[in-house]
Amino acid sequence: MSSDQTHVIVGASLAGAKAAETLREEGFDGRIVLVGSEEERPYERPPLSKDYLRGEVGREKVYVHEENFYVEHDIELQLGRTAVALDTDSFELELDGGERLSYDRLLLTTGAEPRRLSVPGAELDGVFYLRDVRDSDALRERFDRGGAVVVVGAGWIGSEVAASARQRGLDVTVIEPASVPLERVLGKEIGAVYGEVHVDHGARMLMGTGVEVLEGNGAVERVRTSDGRVIDCDFVVVAVGVQPRTALAADAGLAISNGIFVDARLRTNAPGVFAAGDVANAQHPFYDEPIRVEHWANALNQGPAAARNMLGQTVPYDRLPYFFSDQYDVGMEYSGLARGCDRVVVRGDLAEREFVAFWMFEDRVMAGMNVNVWDVTEEIRRLIGERIPVTDRQLADTDLPLEQLATTTRRSVA
Ligand SMILES: Cc1cc2nc3c(=O)[nH]c(=O)nc-3n(C[C@H](O)[C@H](O)[C@H](O)COP(=O)(O)OP(=O)(O)OC[C@H]3O[C@@H](n4cnc5c(N)ncnc54)[C@H](O)[C@@H]3O)c2cc1C
């Protein structure tokens, strides 16, 4: 490892910060520059729709590292700086203001940004998005004033914001074109459980309809839905998904396909340039196809894997996707990918909201979600990762410990 090398990371968030940490941990003693558009040092976003948004924890709880970490590890943190151009022939990165940085290795962890609502009135005041800590601060202040909020979109972030708003006592209406919340990931049956949770906590769930127009005099005052309803409100939160921030990479001619396309070692098609986190569509050895994961654990683990590959190690990123969500008193963890599944098997009690759901293809578990059931993630991941054949009956049988199922085969437990 040569101390005259410079490794630059663009995107000072979870993936980027963990990559910088790993470069040092692995003994890289050259220059590390971590460039981030935000003024804030790297922080974690999950609290921004949960306890931080509700005002239950402060700013100090969200940071990835202590304030002095970067100085202590000789990591140059360039905050409030945006990388505006990348020249992969000359190995140079240009920052706003014109400064040019030469790199030996470059890691792009530019993340994702919220999709915008494109209906008339979307530019009115009082229309909020949630991605960064300033967005969460602004929304928290708005929550403090109470009133009625319309949440557009019942994906993870929309659902969590709706739950936090109800927990703060606001009047909440959720508008979602699908028939149940989270339908795209969970399907109708399990998504319906979340729909009921929200209704039980007093949220109005308008499913199967979209937003036609936002109306108001300067600021939003009401939402018209595509099925003709009119909902008066004081503000609106739009949570209709995110898109990978690929502009810098695309302008530099990197291969883009649902994000920055990288191989299993997180290498782009440009020499010395890697990508990780929400922005990376990475060839996955287990799935044998590229996947892009917009979740915390992926950023947490892919950043370090990229760093090791930047140092010349051979570290294919093969972790199964994992994420978590908390809404009211319902916590969950989800492992795997429910692609191509033909049915869902439930272990436990949907009505009690204490269960594990398994997404199945033939006799294999493709994904599993534990809801208010804890310490089973390892077993679920083993069932998926080791492709252990199981029957629906075995999975649904709560007398048969998952631990046993995950360490054995169908024949020996039947
Ligand atoms: C409100 C909220 C709640 C969430 N809750 C959960 C949860 O409960 N569970 C879960 O698993 N996941 C959750 N997530 C998702 C998780 O936070 C993301 O997967 C994770 O933040 C991705 O990290 P990242 O480092 O890849 O990218 P990001 O966190 O998106 O960071 C990218 C950074 O790069 C910077 N940047 C972009 N372009 C440039 C440039 N050209 N120059 C300099 N800097 C640039 C951006 O400003 C940003 O700071 C949540 C996300 C949000 C927004």
The ligand as an SDF file (V2000), in Angstrom:
LIG
                    3D

 53 58  0  0  0  0  0  0  0  0999 V2000
  -36.3990    9.0190    5.7870 C   0  0  0  0  0  0  0  0  0  0  0  0
  -35.6970    7.7390    5.4850 C   0  0  0  0  0  0  0  0  0  0  0  0
  -35.9280    6.6240    6.2850 C   0  0  0  0  0  0  0  0  0  0  0  0
  -35.2940    5.4200    5.9920 C   0  0  0  0  0  0  0  0  0  0  0  0
  -35.5510    4.3400    6.7770 N   0  0  0  0  0  0  0  0  0  0  0  0
  -34.9600    3.1480    6.5050 C   0  0  0  0  0  0  0  0  0  0  0  0
  -35.2280    2.0160    7.3280 C   0  0  0  0  0  0  0  0  0  0  0  0
  -36.0100    2.0570    8.2580 O   0  0  0  0  0  0  0  0  0  0  0  0
  -34.6090    0.8470    7.0070 N   0  0  0  0  0  0  0  0  0  0  0  0
  -33.7430    0.7440    5.9680 C   0  0  0  0  0  0  0  0  0  0  0  0
  -33.2110   -0.3420    5.7370 O   0  0  0  0  0  0  0  0  0  0  0  0
  -33.4550    1.8220    5.1720 N   0  0  0  0  0  0  0  0  0  0  0  0
  -34.0550    3.0210    5.4200 C   0  0  0  0  0  0  0  0  0  0  0  0
  -33.7830    4.1190    4.6330 N   0  0  0  0  0  0  0  0  0  0  0  0
  -32.8570    3.9700    3.4810 C   0  0  0  0  0  0  0  0  0  0  0  0
  -31.4010    4.2380    3.8660 C   0  0  0  0  0  0  0  0  0  0  0  0
  -31.3100    5.3950    4.6380 O   0  0  0  0  0  0  0  0  0  0  0  0
  -30.5800    4.3640    2.5960 C   0  0  0  0  0  0  0  0  0  0  0  0
  -30.5540    3.1030    1.9920 O   0  0  0  0  0  0  0  0  0  0  0  0
  -29.1490    4.8440    2.8700 C   0  0  0  0  0  0  0  0  0  0  0  0
  -29.1650    6.1590    3.3540 O   0  0  0  0  0  0  0  0  0  0  0  0
  -28.3120    4.8000    1.6020 C   0  0  0  0  0  0  0  0  0  0  0  0
  -27.0560    5.2940    1.8760 O   0  0  0  0  0  0  0  0  0  0  0  0
  -26.0530    5.8150    0.7420 P   0  0  0  0  0  0  0  0  0  0  0  0
  -24.8090    6.2020    1.4640 O   0  0  0  0  0  0  0  0  0  0  0  0
  -25.9880    4.8180   -0.3320 O   0  0  0  0  0  0  0  0  0  0  0  0
  -26.7500    7.0800    0.0760 O   0  0  0  0  0  0  0  0  0  0  0  0
  -27.4390    8.3900    0.6690 P   0  0  0  0  0  0  0  0  0  0  0  0
  -27.7750    8.1880    2.1200 O   0  0  0  0  0  0  0  0  0  0  0  0
  -28.5250    8.7650   -0.2520 O   0  0  0  0  0  0  0  0  0  0  0  0
  -26.3010    9.4850    0.6060 O   0  0  0  0  0  0  0  0  0  0  0  0
  -25.7610    9.9420   -0.5840 C   0  0  0  0  0  0  0  0  0  0  0  0
  -25.0050   11.2160   -0.2640 C   0  0  0  0  0  0  0  0  0  0  0  0
  -24.2770   11.6240   -1.4120 O   0  0  0  0  0  0  0  0  0  0  0  0
  -24.3610   13.0270   -1.5300 C   0  0  0  0  0  0  0  0  0  0  0  0
  -24.1060   13.3730   -2.9360 N   0  0  0  0  0  0  0  0  0  0  0  0
  -24.8520   13.0140   -4.0200 C   0  0  0  0  0  0  0  0  0  0  0  0
  -24.2910   13.4680   -5.1550 N   0  0  0  0  0  0  0  0  0  0  0  0
  -23.1750   14.1270   -4.7850 C   0  0  0  0  0  0  0  0  0  0  0  0
  -22.1670   14.8300   -5.5050 C   0  0  0  0  0  0  0  0  0  0  0  0
  -22.1880   14.9310   -6.8400 N   0  0  0  0  0  0  0  0  0  0  0  0
  -21.1710   15.4170   -4.8020 N   0  0  0  0  0  0  0  0  0  0  0  0
  -21.1050   15.3090   -3.4460 C   0  0  0  0  0  0  0  0  0  0  0  0
  -22.0400   14.6430   -2.7100 N   0  0  0  0  0  0  0  0  0  0  0  0
  -23.0560   14.0670   -3.3790 C   0  0  0  0  0  0  0  0  0  0  0  0
  -25.7630   13.3350   -1.0830 C   0  0  0  0  0  0  0  0  0  0  0  0
  -25.8970   14.6860   -0.6990 O   0  0  0  0  0  0  0  0  0  0  0  0
  -25.9030   12.3830    0.1080 C   0  0  0  0  0  0  0  0  0  0  0  0
  -25.4670   12.9700    1.2930 O   0  0  0  0  0  0  0  0  0  0  0  0
  -34.4180    5.3330    4.8870 C   0  0  0  0  0  0  0  0  0  0  0  0
  -34.1910    6.4680    4.0750 C   0  0  0  0  0  0  0  0  0  0  0  0
  -34.8120    7.6550    4.3680 C   0  0  0  0  0  0  0  0  0  0  0  0
  -34.5880    8.8620    3.5000 C   0  0  0  0  0  0  0  0  0  0  0  0
  1  2  1  0
  2  3  1  0
  2 52  2  0
  3  4  2  0
  4  5  1  0
  4 50  1  0
  5  6  2  0
  6  7  1  0
  6 13  1  0
  7  8  2  0
  7  9  1  0
  9 10  1  0
 10 11  2  0
 10 12  1  0
 12 13  2  0
 13 14  1  0
 14 15  1  0
 14 50  1  0
 15 16  1  0
 16 17  1  0
 16 18  1  0
 18 19  1  0
 18 20  1  0
 20 21  1  0
 20 22  1  0
 22 23  1  0
 23 24  1  0
 24 25  2  0
 24 26  1  0
 24 27  1  0
 27 28  1  0
 28 29  2  0
 28 30  1  0
 28 31  1  0
 31 32  1  0
 32 33  1  0
 33 34  1  0
 33 48  1  0
 34 35  1  0
 35 36  1  0
 35 46  1  0
 36 37  1  0
 36 45  1  0
 37 38  2  0
 38 39  1  0
 39 40  1  0
 39 45  2  0
 40 41  1  0
 40 42  2  0
 42 43  1  0
 43 44  2  0
 44 45  1  0
 46 47  1  0
 46 48  1  0
 48 49  1  0
 50 51  2  0
 51 52  1  0
 52 53  1  0
M  END
$$$$
